[in-house]
Amino acid sequence: MRPINSLIDLAGYLLMLSGAMHIVTFAANGFTYGQQGLAPVGLLFIVLGYSLQRTEWRWLGYVAFLGVGIGVSFAIREFYISTTSPAWWYLLIIIVDIAAVATLFVFLWRSPKTADVPSRTEI
């Protein structure tokens, strides 16, 4: 396990946790047809989180921000209408997803680090 050195590392861990929770929900529901979207979304979140930590690509942060933001709306829907899993489990998924979106928002809001390019006065 890599130490958390930046916001992008934290966002990556939150995405991987959310992905694992999606997969556990899919398995706990008996791999039912109605919950088929949980496993692919969970795997996608795990891959996104791992990729964000390893590459720290800003554009991937934007993709993850939009994807998880849309995913939160589906988790909220499941919180209210799901009959297969307990509502508190979906509430935990919502909390982790919102924490990941908030962390990505703060990371993306700050200006990117600039490369050390000599200025005109130094040349």
The first five atom37 places (N, CA, C, CB, O) and aatype in JSON, in Angstrom:
{
  "aatype": [12, 1, 14, 9, 2, 15, 10, 9, 3, 10, 0, 7, 18, 10, 10, 12, 10, 15, 7, 0, 12, 8, 9, 19, 16, 13, 0, 0, 2, 7, 13, 16, 18, 7, 5, 5, 7, 10, 0, 14, 19, 7, 10, 10, 13, 9, 19, 10, 7, 18, 15, 10, 5, 1, 16, 6, 17, 1, 17, 10, 7, 18, 19, 0, 13, 10, 7, 19, 7, 9, 7, 19, 15, 13, 0, 9, 1, 6, 13, 18, 9, 15, 16, 16, 15, 14, 0, 17, 17, 18, 10, 10, 9, 9, 9, 19, 3, 9, 0, 0, 19, 0, 16, 10, 13, 19, 13, 10, 17, 1, 15, 14, 11, 16, 0, 3, 19, 14, 15, 1, 16, 6, 9],
  "atom_mask": [
    [1, 1, 1, 1, 1],
    [1, 1, 1, 1, 1],
    [1, 1, 1, 1, 1],
    [1, 1, 1, 1, 1],
    [1, 1, 1, 1, 1],
    [1, 1, 1, 1, 1],
    [1, 1, 1, 1, 1],
    [1, 1, 1, 1, 1],
    [1, 1, 1, 1, 1],
    [1, 1, 1, 1, 1],
    [1, 1, 1, 1, 1],
    [1, 1, 1, 0, 1],
    [1, 1, 1, 1, 1],
    [1, 1, 1, 1, 1],
    [1, 1, 1, 1, 1],
    [1, 1, 1, 1, 1],
    [1, 1, 1, 1, 1],
    [1, 1, 1, 1, 1],
    [1, 1, 1, 0, 1],
    [1, 1, 1, 1, 1],
    [1, 1, 1, 1, 1],
    [1, 1, 1, 1, 1],
    [1, 1, 1, 1, 1],
    [1, 1, 1, 1, 1],
    [1, 1, 1, 1, 1],
    [1, 1, 1, 1, 1],
    [1, 1, 1, 1, 1],
    [1, 1, 1, 1, 1],
    [1, 1, 1, 1, 1],
    [1, 1, 1, 0, 1],
    [1, 1, 1, 1, 1],
    [1, 1, 1, 1, 1],
    [1, 1, 1, 1, 1],
    [1, 1, 1, 0, 1],
    [1, 1, 1, 1, 1],
    [1, 1, 1, 1, 1],
    [1, 1, 1, 0, 1],
    [1, 1, 1, 1, 1],
    [1, 1, 1, 1, 1],
    [1, 1, 1, 1, 1],
    [1, 1, 1, 1, 1],
    [1, 1, 1, 0, 1],
    [1, 1, 1, 1, 1],
    [1, 1, 1, 1, 1],
    [1, 1, 1, 1, 1],
    [1, 1, 1, 1, 1],
    [1, 1, 1, 1, 1],
    [1, 1, 1, 1, 1],
    [1, 1, 1, 0, 1],
    [1, 1, 1, 1, 1],
    [1, 1, 1, 1, 1],
    [1, 1, 1, 1, 1],
    [1, 1, 1, 1, 1],
    [1, 1, 1, 1, 1],
    [1, 1, 1, 1, 1],
    [1, 1, 1, 1, 1],
    [1, 1, 1, 1, 1],
    [1, 1, 1, 1, 1],
    [1, 1, 1, 1, 1],
    [1, 1, 1, 1, 1],
    [1, 1, 1, 0, 1],
    [1, 1, 1, 1, 1],
    [1, 1, 1, 1, 1],
    [1, 1, 1, 1, 1],
    [1, 1, 1, 1, 1],
    [1, 1, 1, 1, 1],
    [1, 1, 1, 0, 1],
    [1, 1, 1, 1, 1],
    [1, 1, 1, 0, 1],
    [1, 1, 1, 1, 1],
    [1, 1, 1, 0, 1],
    [1, 1, 1, 1, 1],
    [1, 1, 1, 1, 1],
    [1, 1, 1, 1, 1],
    [1, 1, 1, 1, 1],
    [1, 1, 1, 1, 1],
    [1, 1, 1, 1, 1],
    [1, 1, 1, 1, 1],
    [1, 1, 1, 1, 1],
    [1, 1, 1, 1, 1],
    [1, 1, 1, 1, 1],
    [1, 1, 1, 1, 1],
    [1, 1, 1, 1, 1],
    [1, 1, 1, 1, 1],
    [1, 1, 1, 1, 1],
    [1, 1, 1, 1, 1],
    [1, 1, 1, 1, 1],
    [1, 1, 1, 1, 1],
    [1, 1, 1, 1, 1],
    [1, 1, 1, 1, 1],
    [1, 1, 1, 1, 1],
    [1, 1, 1, 1, 1],
    [1, 1, 1, 1, 1],
    [1, 1, 1, 1, 1],
    [1, 1, 1, 1, 1],
    [1, 1, 1, 1, 1],
    [1, 1, 1, 1, 1],
    [1, 1, 1, 1, 1],
    [1, 1, 1, 1, 1],
    [1, 1, 1, 1, 1],
    [1, 1, 1, 1, 1],
    [1, 1, 1, 1, 1],
    [1, 1, 1, 1, 1],
    [1, 1, 1, 1, 1],
    [1, 1, 1, 1, 1],
    [1, 1, 1, 1, 1],
    [1, 1, 1, 1, 1],
    [1, 1, 1, 1, 1],
    [1, 1, 1, 1, 1],
    [1, 1, 1, 1, 1],
    [1, 1, 1, 1, 1],
    [1, 1, 1, 1, 1],
    [1, 1, 1, 1, 1],
    [1, 1, 1, 1, 1],
    [1, 1, 1, 1, 1],
    [1, 1, 1, 1, 1],
    [1, 1, 1, 1, 1],
    [1, 1, 1, 1, 1],
    [1, 1, 1, 1, 1],
    [1, 1, 1, 1, 1],
    [1, 1, 1, 1, 1],
    [1, 1, 1, 1, 1],
    [1, 1, 1, 1, 1]
  ],
  "atom_positions": [
    [[0.84, -1.17, 0.0], [0.0, 0.0, 0.0], [0.88, 1.24, 0.0], [-0.95, 0.0, 1.21], [1.81, 1.36, 0.8]],
    [[0.58, 2.1, -0.88], [1.36, 3.32, -1.06], [0.86, 4.4, -0.11], [1.28, 3.81, -2.52], [-0.35, 4.51, 0.1]],
    [[1.75, 5.2, 0.48], [1.28, 6.26, 1.38], [0.55, 7.35, 0.61], [2.47, 6.87, 2.16], [0.79, 7.56, -0.58]],
    [[-0.34, 8.04, 1.3], [-1.12, 9.1, 0.69], [-0.3, 10.38, 0.73], [-2.5, 9.29, 1.41], [-0.14, 11.0, 1.78]],
    [[0.22, 10.78, -0.44], [1.06, 11.97, -0.53], [0.34, 13.17, -1.12], [2.28, 11.67, -1.34], [0.79, 14.3, -0.97]],
    [[-0.76, 12.94, -1.8], [-1.47, 14.04, -2.44], [-2.96, 13.73, -2.5], [-0.91, 14.3, -3.85], [-3.4, 12.63, -2.14]],
    [[-3.72, 14.7, -2.96], [-5.16, 14.52, -3.09], [-5.5, 13.47, -4.14], [-5.82, 15.83, -3.44], [-6.49, 12.76, -4.01]],
    [[-4.69, 13.37, -5.17], [-4.97, 12.39, -6.22], [-4.77, 10.97, -5.69], [-4.06, 12.63, -7.44], [-5.48, 10.06, -6.11]],
    [[-3.83, 10.78, -4.77], [-3.68, 9.47, -4.13], [-4.9, 9.13, -3.29], [-2.42, 9.44, -3.25], [-5.4, 8.0, -3.34]],
    [[-5.39, 10.1, -2.53], [-6.59, 9.89, -1.72], [-7.79, 9.59, -2.61], [-6.86, 11.11, -0.85], [-8.57, 8.69, -2.3]],
    [[-7.94, 10.32, -3.68], [-9.05, 10.07, -4.61], [-8.94, 8.68, -5.21], [-9.08, 11.14, -5.73], [-9.95, 7.99, -5.39]],
    [[-7.73, 8.25, -5.52], [-7.54, 6.91, -6.07], [-7.95, 5.83, -5.08], [0.0, 0.0, 0.0], [-8.61, 4.86, -5.46]],
    [[-7.56, 5.99, -3.83], [-7.97, 5.01, -2.82], [-9.48, 5.0, -2.61], [-7.26, 5.29, -1.49], [-10.08, 3.94, -2.46]],
    [[-10.09, 6.18, -2.61], [-11.55, 6.24, -2.46], [-12.25, 5.59, -3.64], [-12.01, 7.69, -2.31], [-13.26, 4.9, -3.45]],
    [[-11.74, 5.79, -4.84], [-12.33, 5.14, -6.01], [-12.19, 3.62, -5.93], [-11.69, 5.67, -7.3], [-13.12, 2.89, -6.26]],
    [[-11.03, 3.15, -5.51], [-10.84, 1.71, -5.39], [-11.74, 1.12, -4.31], [-9.37, 1.39, -5.09], [-12.27, 0.02, -4.48]],
    [[-11.92, 1.84, -3.19], [-12.83, 1.39, -2.14], [-14.26, 1.33, -2.66], [-12.74, 2.31, -0.92], [-14.98, 0.36, -2.41]],
    [[-14.67, 2.36, -3.38], [-16.01, 2.37, -3.96], [-16.2, 1.22, -4.93], [-16.27, 3.7, -4.66], [-17.24, 0.57, -4.93]],
    [[-15.2, 0.96, -5.76], [-15.28, -0.16, -6.7], [-15.41, -1.49, -5.98], [0.0, 0.0, 0.0], [-16.2, -2.35, -6.39]],
    [[-14.65, -1.67, -4.92], [-14.74, -2.91, -4.15], [-16.12, -3.05, -3.52], [-13.65, -2.94, -3.05], [-16.67, -4.15, -3.46]],
    [[-16.69, -1.94, -3.05], [-18.02, -1.99, -2.45], [-19.08, -2.34, -3.5], [-18.36, -0.64, -1.79], [-20.04, -3.05, -3.2]],
    [[-18.91, -1.86, -4.72], [-19.84, -2.21, -5.79], [-19.78, -3.71, -6.1], [-19.52, -1.39, -7.07], [-20.81, -4.36, -6.29]],
    [[-18.57, -4.25, -6.13], [-18.42, -5.68, -6.44], [-18.97, -6.54, -5.3], [-16.94, -6.02, -6.68], [-19.6, -7.56, -5.55]],
    [[-18.73, -6.12, -4.06], [-19.29, -6.86, -2.92], [-20.81, -6.83, -2.96], [-18.77, -6.26, -1.58], [-21.45, -7.84, -2.66]],
    [[-21.4, -5.71, -3.32], [-22.86, -5.62, -3.42], [-23.37, -6.57, -4.5], [-23.29, -4.18, -3.73], [-24.38, -7.25, -4.29]],
    [[-22.7, -6.61, -5.64], [-23.1, -7.5, -6.71], [-23.04, -8.96, -6.25], [-22.2, -7.3, -7.93], [-23.96, -9.73, -6.53]],
    [[-21.99, -9.33, -5.54], [-21.85, -10.7, -5.06], [-22.86, -11.0, -3.95], [-20.43, -10.95, -4.56], [-23.41, -12.1, -3.89]],
    [[-23.09, -10.05, -3.07], [-24.03, -10.27, -1.97], [-25.47, -10.41, -2.46], [-23.94, -9.12, -0.97], [-26.29, -11.05, -1.81]],
    [[-25.76, -9.82, -3.6], [-27.11, -9.92, -4.16], [-27.29, -11.19, -4.97], [-27.42, -8.71, -5.02], [-28.31, -11.36, -5.64]],
    [[-26.33, -12.07, -4.93], [-26.44, -13.35, -5.61], [-26.23, -13.28, -7.1], [0.0, 0.0, 0.0], [-26.76, -14.1, -7.85]],
    [[-25.44, -12.3, -7.55], [-25.14, -12.15, -8.98], [-26.42, -12.06, -9.81], [-24.28, -13.32, -9.46], [-26.51, -12.65, -10.89]],
    [[-27.39, -11.32, -9.3], [-28.69, -11.25, -9.95], [-28.66, -10.36, -11.18], [-29.72, -10.74, -8.98], [-27.8, -9.5, -11.32]],
    [[-29.6, -10.6, -12.06], [-29.69, -9.87, -13.31], [-29.96, -8.39, -13.08], [-30.76, -10.46, -14.19], [-29.45, -7.55, -13.82]],
    [[-30.76, -8.06, -12.09], [-31.12, -6.67, -11.84], [-29.94, -5.83, -11.38], [0.0, 0.0, 0.0], [-29.97, -4.6, -11.5]],
    [[-28.91, -6.44, -10.86], [-27.75, -5.72, -10.35], [-26.55, -5.86, -11.28], [-27.4, -6.22, -8.96], [-25.42, -5.73, -10.82]],
    [[-26.76, -6.13, -12.55], [-25.66, -6.41, -13.45], [-24.71, -5.24, -13.66], [-26.19, -6.85, -14.76], [-23.56, -5.46, -14.02]],
    [[-25.16, -4.01, -13.45], [-24.29, -2.87, -13.66], [-23.27, -2.66, -12.56], [0.0, 0.0, 0.0], [-22.32, -1.9, -12.74]],
    [[-23.45, -3.31, -11.44], [-22.55, -3.08, -10.31], [-21.14, -3.61, -10.55], [-23.13, -3.71, -9.07], [-20.17, -2.94, -10.21]],
    [[-21.02, -4.79, -11.11], [-19.69, -5.38, -11.3], [-18.84, -4.6, -12.31], [-19.83, -6.82, -11.74], [-17.69, -4.3, -12.01]],
    [[-19.36, -4.27, -13.5], [-18.53, -3.49, -14.43], [-18.17, -2.11, -13.89], [-19.25, -3.34, -15.75], [-17.05, -1.65, -14.08]],
    [[-19.1, -1.47, -13.22], [-18.81, -0.15, -12.65], [-17.77, -0.28, -11.54], [-20.11, 0.51, -12.09], [-16.87, 0.56, -11.44]],
    [[-17.89, -1.31, -10.73], [-16.9, -1.53, -9.68], [-15.51, -1.76, -10.25], [0.0, 0.0, 0.0], [-14.54, -1.2, -9.75]],
    [[-15.41, -2.58, -11.28], [-14.11, -2.82, -11.91], [-13.57, -1.55, -12.55], [-14.22, -3.93, -12.96], [-12.37, -1.28, -12.48]],
    [[-14.44, -0.77, -13.18], [-14.02, 0.49, -13.79], [-13.5, 1.46, -12.73], [-15.18, 1.12, -14.55], [-12.49, 2.13, -12.96]],
    [[-14.17, 1.55, -11.59], [-13.71, 2.44, -10.52], [-12.36, 2.0, -9.97], [-14.74, 2.49, -9.39], [-11.52, 2.84, -9.66]],
    [[-12.15, 0.7, -9.85], [-10.87, 0.2, -9.35], [-9.75, 0.55, -10.34], [-10.93, -1.34, -9.12], [-8.68, 1.0, -9.94]],
    [[-10.0, 0.34, -11.62], [-9.0, 0.67, -12.64], [-8.74, 2.17, -12.68], [-9.46, 0.17, -14.03], [-7.59, 2.6, -12.78]],
    [[-9.8, 2.99, -12.6], [-9.62, 4.44, -12.58], [-8.81, 4.89, -11.37], [-10.98, 5.14, -12.58], [-7.9, 5.72, -11.5]],
    [[-9.13, 4.36, -10.2], [-8.4, 4.73, -9.0], [-6.94, 4.36, -9.06], [0.0, 0.0, 0.0], [-6.07, 5.14, -8.69]],
    [[-6.67, 3.15, -9.53], [-5.28, 2.7, -9.66], [-4.53, 3.55, -10.68], [-5.21, 1.21, -10.06], [-3.39, 3.95, -10.45]],
    [[-5.18, 3.83, -11.8], [-4.54, 4.63, -12.85], [-4.28, 6.06, -12.38], [-5.41, 4.65, -14.1], [-3.23, 6.63, -12.7]],
    [[-5.21, 6.63, -11.64], [-4.99, 7.98, -11.12], [-3.79, 8.04, -10.19], [-6.23, 8.47, -10.39], [-3.01, 9.0, -10.22]],
    [[-3.64, 7.03, -9.37], [-2.51, 7.02, -8.45], [-1.18, 6.86, -9.18], [-2.67, 5.91, -7.43], [-0.19, 7.49, -8.81]],
    [[-1.15, 6.03, -10.18], [0.12, 5.73, -10.85], [0.52, 6.82, -11.84], [0.01, 4.41, -11.57], [1.71, 7.11, -11.97]],
    [[-0.43, 7.42, -12.54], [-0.08, 8.36, -13.59], [-0.26, 9.81, -13.19], [-0.91, 8.09, -14.8], [0.49, 10.68, -13.65]],
    [[-1.23, 10.09, -12.33], [-1.59, 11.44, -11.92], [-1.93, 12.34, -13.11], [-0.46, 12.07, -11.11], [-1.64, 13.53, -13.1]],
    [[-2.54, 11.74, -14.14], [-2.96, 12.51, -15.3], [-4.17, 13.34, -14.94], [-3.26, 11.6, -16.48], [-5.16, 12.82, -14.41]],
    [[-4.1, 14.61, -15.24], [-5.18, 15.52, -14.91], [-6.44, 15.22, -15.72], [-4.74, 16.96, -15.15], [-7.55, 15.29, -15.18]],
    [[-6.29, 14.88, -17.0], [-7.45, 14.6, -17.83], [-8.2, 13.37, -17.32], [-7.03, 14.4, -19.29], [-9.42, 13.3, -17.44]],
    [[-7.47, 12.4, -16.77], [-8.12, 11.22, -16.21], [-8.9, 11.59, -14.94], [-7.08, 10.13, -15.9], [-9.91, 10.98, -14.63]],
    [[-8.41, 12.6, -14.22], [-9.14, 13.1, -13.07], [-10.48, 13.7, -13.47], [0.0, 0.0, 0.0], [-11.48, 13.52, -12.78]],
    [[-10.5, 14.42, -14.61], [-11.76, 14.97, -15.1], [-12.73, 13.85, -15.5], [-11.5, 15.89, -16.3], [-13.92, 13.93, -15.2]],
    [[-12.23, 12.82, -16.16], [-13.08, 11.69, -16.55], [-13.63, 10.99, -15.31], [-12.29, 10.69, -17.43], [-14.82, 10.67, -15.26]],
    [[-12.78, 10.76, -14.33], [-13.23, 10.11, -13.1], [-14.23, 10.98, -12.35], [-12.03, 9.8, -12.19], [-15.21, 10.47, -11.8]],
    [[-14.0, 12.29, -12.33], [-14.92, 13.21, -11.66], [-16.32, 13.12, -12.28], [-14.39, 14.66, -11.75], [-17.31, 13.0, -11.56]],
    [[-16.38, 13.16, -13.6], [-17.68, 13.06, -14.26], [-18.31, 11.68, -14.07], [-17.53, 13.35, -15.75], [-19.51, 11.58, -13.8]],
    [[-17.52, 10.63, -14.2], [-18.05, 9.28, -14.06], [-18.59, 8.98, -12.67], [0.0, 0.0, 0.0], [-19.68, 8.42, -12.52]],
    [[-17.84, 9.36, -11.66], [-18.29, 9.11, -10.28], [-19.47, 10.02, -9.94], [-17.13, 9.33, -9.28], [-20.37, 9.63, -9.21]],
    [[-19.45, 11.25, -10.47], [-20.58, 12.15, -10.24], [-21.88, 11.58, -10.79], [0.0, 0.0, 0.0], [-22.92, 11.68, -10.14]],
    [[-21.82, 10.99, -11.97], [-23.0, 10.34, -12.54], [-23.35, 9.09, -11.75], [-22.77, 9.99, -14.03], [-24.52, 8.79, -11.52]],
    [[-22.32, 8.35, -11.33], [-22.55, 7.13, -10.55], [-23.23, 7.38, -9.22], [0.0, 0.0, 0.0], [-23.99, 6.54, -8.74]],
    [[-22.98, 8.54, -8.62], [-23.63, 8.87, -7.34], [-25.13, 8.95, -7.53], [-23.08, 10.2, -6.78], [-25.89, 8.53, -6.66]],
    [[-25.58, 9.49, -8.66], [-27.03, 9.6, -8.89], [-27.68, 8.22, -8.97], [-27.32, 10.4, -10.18], [-28.8, 8.04, -8.5]],
    [[-26.98, 7.25, -9.57], [-27.52, 5.89, -9.61], [-27.52, 5.24, -8.23], [-26.72, 5.02, -10.59], [-28.44, 4.5, -7.9]],
    [[-26.51, 5.52, -7.43], [-26.46, 4.98, -6.07], [-27.57, 5.58, -5.21], [-25.09, 5.26, -5.43], [-28.15, 4.89, -4.38]],
    [[-27.86, 6.86, -5.42], [-28.97, 7.49, -4.67], [-30.29, 6.84, -5.07], [-29.02, 9.01, -4.93], [-31.14, 6.6, -4.22]],
    [[-30.46, 6.57, -6.35], [-31.69, 5.9, -6.81], [-31.82, 4.52, -6.15], [-31.69, 5.75, -8.35], [-32.9, 4.16, -5.7]],
    [[-30.73, 3.77, -6.1], [-30.77, 2.45, -5.47], [-31.04, 2.54, -3.98], [-29.45, 1.72, -5.71], [-31.66, 1.65, -3.4]],
    [[-30.58, 3.62, -3.36], [-30.83, 3.81, -1.93], [-32.33, 3.86, -1.65], [-30.15, 5.11, -1.44], [-32.79, 3.33, -0.64]],
    [[-33.09, 4.48, -2.54], [-34.52, 4.64, -2.32], [-35.37, 3.5, -2.83], [-34.96, 5.9, -2.95], [-36.43, 3.23, -2.26]],
    [[-34.96, 2.81, -3.89], [-35.86, 1.81, -4.48], [-35.35, 0.38, -4.41], [-36.1, 2.16, -5.9], [-36.09, -0.53, -4.79]],
    [[-34.15, 0.14, -3.95], [-33.59, -1.2, -3.97], [-34.29, -2.1, -2.95], [-32.1, -1.16, -3.69], [-34.58, -1.69, -1.82]],
    [[-34.55, -3.33, -3.37], [-35.11, -4.32, -2.46], [-34.13, -5.46, -2.21], [-36.43, -4.87, -3.01], [-34.43, -6.38, -1.45]],
    [[-32.97, -5.41, -2.86], [-32.03, -6.52, -2.76], [-30.98, -6.34, -1.67], [-31.36, -6.72, -4.07], [-30.6, -7.32, -1.02]],
    [[-30.52, -5.14, -1.47], [-29.5, -4.88, -0.46], [-30.05, -3.88, 0.56], [-28.18, -4.33, -1.11], [-30.97, -3.12, 0.25]],
    [[-29.49, -3.88, 1.76], [-29.96, -2.9, 2.75], [-29.62, -1.48, 2.34], [-29.35, -3.2, 4.12], [-28.61, -1.23, 1.69]],
    [[-30.47, -0.56, 2.72], [-30.28, 0.85, 2.34], [-29.01, 1.41, 2.95], [-31.49, 1.69, 2.79], [-28.37, 2.28, 2.34]],
    [[-28.62, 0.95, 4.12], [-27.41, 1.5, 4.74], [-26.16, 1.18, 3.93], [-27.25, 0.96, 6.16], [-25.2, 1.96, 3.94]],
    [[-26.16, 0.04, 3.2], [-25.01, -0.3, 2.38], [-24.88, 0.67, 1.21], [-25.12, -1.75, 1.87], [-23.79, 1.11, 0.87]],
    [[-26.02, 0.99, 0.59], [-25.99, 1.97, -0.49], [-25.62, 3.35, 0.04], [-27.35, 2.02, -1.21], [-24.99, 4.14, -0.66]],
    [[-26.01, 3.64, 1.26], [-25.63, 4.91, 1.87], [-24.11, 5.0, 2.04], [-26.33, 5.09, 3.22], [-23.52, 6.06, 1.84]],
    [[-23.49, 3.9, 2.42], [-22.02, 3.87, 2.53], [-21.36, 4.09, 1.16], [-21.55, 2.53, 3.13], [-20.37, 4.81, 1.04]],
    [[-21.92, 3.47, 0.13], [-21.39, 3.68, -1.22], [-21.53, 5.15, -1.62], [-22.11, 2.77, -2.24], [-20.62, 5.72, -2.21]],
    [[-22.66, 5.75, -1.3], [-22.9, 7.16, -1.62], [-21.89, 8.04, -0.9], [-24.33, 7.58, -1.24], [-21.35, 8.97, -1.5]],
    [[-21.62, 7.77, 0.36], [-20.68, 8.58, 1.14], [-19.27, 8.47, 0.55], [-20.67, 8.13, 2.62], [-18.58, 9.48, 0.41]],
    [[-18.85, 7.27, 0.19], [-17.51, 7.09, -0.38], [-17.42, 7.77, -1.74], [-17.16, 5.6, -0.5], [-16.42, 8.4, -2.06]],
    [[-18.47, 7.63, -2.55], [-18.48, 8.27, -3.87], [-18.44, 9.79, -3.75], [-19.72, 7.85, -4.66], [-17.71, 10.45, -4.49]],
    [[-19.21, 10.35, -2.84], [-19.21, 11.8, -2.65], [-17.85, 12.28, -2.14], [-20.34, 12.23, -1.67], [-17.37, 13.34, -2.54]],
    [[-17.22, 11.5, -1.26], [-15.88, 11.87, -0.79], [-14.88, 11.84, -1.95], [-15.42, 10.92, 0.34], [-14.0, 12.7, -2.03]],
    [[-15.0, 10.86, -2.85], [-14.11, 10.8, -4.01], [-14.35, 11.98, -4.94], [-14.31, 9.48, -4.77], [-13.39, 12.58, -5.44]],
    [[-15.62, 12.33, -5.18], [-15.93, 13.48, -6.04], [-15.4, 14.77, -5.43], [-17.46, 13.58, -6.28], [-14.84, 15.6, -6.13]],
    [[-15.59, 14.94, -4.13], [-15.11, 16.16, -3.46], [-13.58, 16.25, -3.52], [-15.58, 16.19, -1.99], [-13.03, 17.33, -3.75]],
    [[-12.9, 15.14, -3.31], [-11.44, 15.13, -3.38], [-10.96, 15.45, -4.79], [-10.88, 13.78, -2.92], [-10.01, 16.22, -4.98]],
    [[-11.6, 14.85, -5.78], [-11.25, 15.15, -7.17], [-11.53, 16.61, -7.51], [-12.01, 14.23, -8.13], [-10.76, 17.23, -8.24]],
    [[-12.62, 17.15, -6.99], [-12.95, 18.55, -7.25], [-11.87, 19.47, -6.7], [-14.31, 18.9, -6.62], [-11.43, 20.39, -7.39]],
    [[-11.43, 19.23, -5.48], [-10.38, 20.07, -4.89], [-9.08, 19.92, -5.67], [-10.15, 19.7, -3.4], [-8.39, 20.9, -5.92]],
    [[-8.76, 18.68, -6.06], [-7.54, 18.46, -6.84], [-7.61, 19.19, -8.19], [-7.33, 16.95, -7.06], [-6.63, 19.81, -8.61]],
    [[-8.74, 19.1, -8.86], [-8.87, 19.71, -10.18], [-9.05, 21.22, -10.11], [-10.02, 19.1, -10.92], [-8.72, 21.92, -11.07]],
    [[-9.57, 21.72, -9.01], [-9.8, 23.16, -8.87], [-8.49, 23.93, -8.76], [-10.67, 23.45, -7.63], [-8.35, 25.02, -9.31]],
    [[-7.53, 23.34, -8.05], [-6.23, 23.99, -7.91], [-5.53, 24.03, -9.24], [-5.36, 23.27, -6.86], [-5.75, 23.17, -10.1]],
    [[-4.69, 25.02, -9.42], [-3.98, 25.12, -10.69], [-2.96, 24.0, -10.78], [-3.3, 26.51, -10.83], [-2.38, 23.6, -9.77]],
    [[-2.73, 23.5, -11.99], [-1.75, 22.41, -12.13], [-0.34, 22.91, -11.86], [-1.82, 21.8, -13.54], [-0.04, 24.1, -12.01]],
    [[0.5, 22.0, -11.46], [1.9, 22.34, -11.22], [2.55, 22.66, -12.55], [2.65, 21.18, -10.49], [2.38, 21.93, -13.53]],
    [[3.29, 23.74, -12.58], [3.97, 24.1, -13.81], [5.35, 23.48, -13.84], [4.07, 25.62, -13.96], [5.97, 23.27, -12.8]],
    [[5.82, 23.19, -15.02], [7.16, 22.62, -15.17], [8.2, 23.71, -14.91], [7.36, 22.0, -16.6], [7.94, 24.9, -15.1]],
    [[9.36, 23.29, -14.49], [10.44, 24.23, -14.23], [11.07, 24.68, -15.56], [11.51, 23.6, -13.3], [12.05, 24.1, -16.03]],
    [[10.48, 25.69, -16.14], [10.98, 26.23, -17.4], [11.65, 27.56, -17.07], [9.82, 26.41, -18.47], [11.06, 28.38, -16.37]],
    [[12.86, 27.78, -17.54], [13.53, 29.03, -17.23], [12.76, 30.21, -17.82], [14.97, 29.02, -17.77], [12.25, 30.15, -18.94]],
    [[12.68, 31.27, -17.05], [11.98, 32.46, -17.54], [12.88, 33.24, -18.47], [11.53, 33.34, -16.36], [14.06, 32.91, -18.62]],
    [[12.33, 34.26, -19.1], [13.09, 35.04, -20.06], [14.23, 35.83, -19.38], [12.16, 36.0, -20.8], [15.25, 36.13, -20.01]],
    [[14.04, 36.14, -18.13], [15.09, 36.9, -17.44], [16.29, 36.01, -17.12], [14.54, 37.52, -16.13], [17.41, 36.51, -16.97]],
    [[16.08, 34.7, -17.02], [17.17, 33.8, -16.71], [17.95, 33.39, -17.94], [16.64, 32.58, -16.01], [19.06, 32.88, -17.82]],
    [[17.4, 33.59, -19.11], [18.07, 33.13, -20.34], [19.09, 34.12, -20.8], [17.05, 32.9, -21.45], [19.75, 33.91, -21.82]]
  ]
}
